[in-house]
Amino acid sequence: MNTRLNIATVQPEAYKAMYGLEKYLQTSKLSITEKDLIKIRASQINGCAFCINMHTKDARQHGETEQRIYLLNAWKETGLFSEEEKIILALTEEITHISQGGVTESTYQQALQLFDETYVAQIIMMAVTINAWNRIAISTQLQPE
């Protein structure tokens, strides 16, 4: 499979706008672990090999354990993730599977019990952003390094 086109080269202003979201999210209150979990889980659901490869490497460098990375796609069946992480992962999955009903009221209310609105908004924006990056990578057939 060959990479199709380079968005950064063909549409530099669009890429710059996407990168602007990424830069904003670096300043969010989300922990690096939470950001990594969102990026990996959405990328797993979307089947984005490029992003799974990149973000699992990043997570390891940030101190994430192999076991949690391996079990991330089965996070509901393990006690390895905190209550906060589980809500973040539930939001991520429901945003990623948006065509299946979107974010449920139950998940949203659970998130508001643990986080303030600003934090929930940042979780949503992180999930939206990685989903957009996944779609760019998959559409252009970016290959893992």
C-alpha positions in Angstrom: 0.0 0.0 0.0 1.4 3.4 -1.0 0.8 6.7 0.7 -1.5 8.7 -1.5 -0.8 12.3 -0.8 0.6 14.5 1.9 -2.0 16.8 3.3 0.6 19.1 4.9 2.0 19.7 1.4 -1.1 19.7 -0.7 -3.3 21.7 1.8 -0.9 23.4 4.1 -3.5 25.8 5.6 -5.8 22.9 6.5 -2.9 21.0 8.1 -1.9 24.1 10.0 -5.5 24.4 11.3 -5.5 20.8 12.4 -2.1 21.3 14.1 -3.5 24.3 15.8 -6.0 22.0 17.6 -3.2 19.7 18.6 -1.2 22.6 20.0 -4.2 23.9 21.9 -4.8 20.4 23.4 -1.1 20.3 24.6 -2.2 23.2 27.0 -5.3 21.4 28.2 -5.7 20.1 31.8 -5.8 16.5 30.5 -2.9 14.5 31.8 -0.4 13.0 29.3 -1.7 9.6 30.3 -5.3 10.6 29.5 -4.3 12.1 26.2 -2.4 8.9 25.3 -5.4 6.7 26.2 -7.8 8.7 24.1 -5.4 8.7 21.1 -4.7 5.0 21.3 -8.3 3.9 21.9 -9.9 6.0 19.1 -7.1 4.8 16.8 -7.8 1.2 17.7 -11.5 1.6 16.9 -10.8 3.4 13.6 -8.2 0.8 12.6 -5.5 3.5 12.0 -2.2 1.6 12.0 -0.1 4.7 11.6 -1.7 6.4 14.7 -1.8 3.2 16.8 1.9 2.7 16.1 2.8 6.4 16.9 0.7 6.8 20.0 1.6 3.5 21.6 5.3 4.4 21.2 4.6 7.8 22.7 2.6 6.3 25.6 5.5 3.9 26.4 7.9 6.9 26.4 5.5 8.7 28.8 5.6 5.7 31.2 2.5 3.8 30.2 2.8 0.1 30.9 2.7 -2.6 28.3 -0.1 -4.4 30.1 -2.4 -1.4 30.0 -1.6 -0.8 26.4 -2.4 -4.5 25.6 -5.6 -4.4 27.5 -6.9 -1.0 26.4 -9.3 -2.5 23.9 -10.8 -4.5 26.8 -10.7 -1.8 29.4 -14.2 -2.6 30.7 -13.1 -6.1 31.7 -10.1 -5.1 33.8 -9.4 -3.2 37.0 -6.3 -1.6 35.5 -8.0 1.7 34.7 -9.2 4.3 37.2 -12.8 5.4 37.4 -11.8 8.7 35.7 -10.0 6.9 32.9 -13.0 4.6 32.3 -15.3 7.6 31.8 -12.8 9.2 29.5 -12.6 5.9 27.5 -16.4 5.6 27.4 -16.6 9.2 26.1 -13.9 8.4 23.5 -15.6 5.3 22.3 -19.0 7.0 22.0 -17.6 10.0 20.2 -15.6 7.6 17.9 -18.8 5.5 17.2 -20.8 8.7 16.7 -23.1 7.1 14.2 -24.3 4.6 16.8 -26.1 7.2 18.8 -23.4 9.5 20.0 -22.6 10.2 23.6 -25.2 8.8 25.8 -26.8 10.8 28.6 -25.6 8.3 31.1 -21.9 8.7 30.0 -22.2 12.4 29.8 -23.7 12.7 33.3 -21.1 10.4 34.8 -18.4 12.6 33.2 -19.9 15.7 34.8 -19.9 14.0 38.2 -16.1 13.5 37.9 -15.1 16.5 35.9 -16.1 20.1 35.4 -17.5 21.3 32.0 -14.1 22.6 30.8 -12.5 19.2 31.4 -15.3 17.4 29.6 -15.0 19.8 26.7 -11.3 19.1 26.6 -11.9 15.4 26.6 -14.4 15.8 23.7 -12.0 18.0 21.7 -9.1 15.5 22.2 -11.4 12.7 20.9 -12.6 14.8 18.0 -9.1 15.7 17.1 -7.6 12.2 17.1 -10.6 11.0 15.1 -9.9 13.7 12.5 -6.2 12.7 12.4 -7.2 9.0 12.0 -9.4 9.9 9.0 -6.5 11.8 7.4 -4.0 9.0 8.0 -6.4 6.3 6.8 -7.6 8.3 3.7 -4.0 9.1 2.6 -2.8 5.6 3.6 0.0 6.8 5.9 2.2 3.8 6.8 3.6 3.2 10.3 7.3 4.0 10.5 
